[in-house]
Amino acid sequence: MNKTKTVRDLLHETHIQLVQENGVVITQKELAIWYGIDPVTFNKYYNGERVPTGKFLHKIGAKTPEVYDVLGLERPDKRLENLSELYKATPVEKRDELLFRVKEFLEEIGADTGNID
């Protein structure tokens, strides 16, 4: 019987891999913190009670991009990774320029830019 991999399976595999690579026990709480997700919320994904969506999906996907494959979703464009962090790290006086460049990129790929000001 060929079982389809779930997000739960992927998170467990990642957990085991991190333990093996680091040679130390990593708790679920530490794994949640590594992903940048509240441990209570992460526990629901880890136990298969919920499937991550939105920002939680992207937080997991940033470190374990295979999550998109498991869910049958297209992986985000690499050029958009960490855009939020870049924006936050950008000095306030440079943010307008950054938004202009993002809008320019989105127009180039044919995406809706209506909410970018």
C-alpha positions in Angstrom: 0.0 0.0 0.0 1.5 3.4 -1.1 0.5 6.0 1.5 0.3 9.6 0.5 2.6 11.8 2.6 0.8 14.3 4.8 2.0 17.6 6.4 2.2 15.6 9.7 4.5 13.1 8.0 6.7 15.9 6.6 7.0 17.6 10.0 7.9 14.4 11.7 10.5 13.6 9.0 12.0 17.2 9.4 12.0 16.8 13.2 13.9 13.5 12.9 16.3 14.9 10.4 17.1 17.9 12.6 17.8 15.7 15.5 20.1 13.5 13.5 21.9 16.5 12.0 22.4 18.2 15.3 22.9 15.2 17.5 20.7 16.6 20.2 17.1 16.1 21.2 14.8 18.8 19.8 11.4 19.2 21.5 8.2 20.0 19.6 8.3 23.4 21.2 11.8 24.1 20.0 10.8 22.9 16.5 7.8 25.3 16.6 10.1 28.1 17.6 12.5 27.2 14.8 9.6 27.6 12.3 8.5 30.8 14.0 5.1 29.4 15.0 3.3 29.5 18.4 3.9 26.0 19.9 0.2 25.4 20.6 -0.7 26.1 16.9 2.3 24.1 15.7 1.3 21.2 17.8 -2.0 21.0 15.8 -0.1 20.7 12.6 2.4 18.3 14.0 -0.3 16.0 15.3 -2.3 16.2 12.0 -5.3 18.0 13.6 -5.0 20.9 11.2 -3.4 21.8 7.9 -1.4 25.0 7.8 -2.6 27.9 5.7 -1.7 31.5 5.1 1.2 32.9 7.1 1.7 29.6 8.9 2.0 27.7 5.7 4.6 30.2 4.5 6.5 30.0 7.7 6.8 26.2 7.4 7.4 26.5 3.6 10.3 28.9 4.2 12.3 26.1 6.0 10.6 23.0 4.5 9.5 23.9 1.0 8.3 20.4 0.4 5.1 21.3 2.3 3.8 22.9 -0.9 4.3 19.7 -2.8 2.6 17.7 -0.1 -0.4 20.0 -0.3 -0.4 20.1 -4.1 0.3 23.8 -4.1 2.7 25.8 -6.3 5.8 26.9 -4.5 6.0 30.7 -4.1 8.3 32.6 -6.4 11.8 32.6 -4.9 12.1 36.3 -5.6 9.3 36.9 -3.1 10.8 35.0 -0.2 11.5 37.1 2.8 9.9 40.2 1.3 8.1 41.0 4.6 11.4 40.8 6.5 13.1 43.0 3.9 10.4 45.6 4.2 10.6 45.6 8.0 14.4 45.9 7.8 14.2 48.7 5.3 14.6 52.2 6.7 11.3 54.1 6.7 12.7 56.7 4.2 13.5 53.9 1.7 10.2 51.9 1.9 8.5 53.9 -0.9 11.2 52.9 -3.3 10.9 49.3 -2.2 7.2 49.3 -2.7 7.7 50.8 -6.1 10.1 48.1 -7.1 7.7 45.4 -5.8 4.8 46.8 -7.7 7.0 47.0 -10.8 7.9 43.3 -10.4 4.3 42.3 -9.8 3.2 44.2 -13.0 5.9 42.4 -14.9 4.6 39.0 -13.9 1.0 40.0 -14.5 -0.1 40.1 -10.9 -2.8 42.4 -9.5 -1.2 45.5 -7.9 -4.4 47.2 -6.8 -3.7 47.1 -3.1 -0.1 48.3 -3.2 0.3 52.0 -2.5 
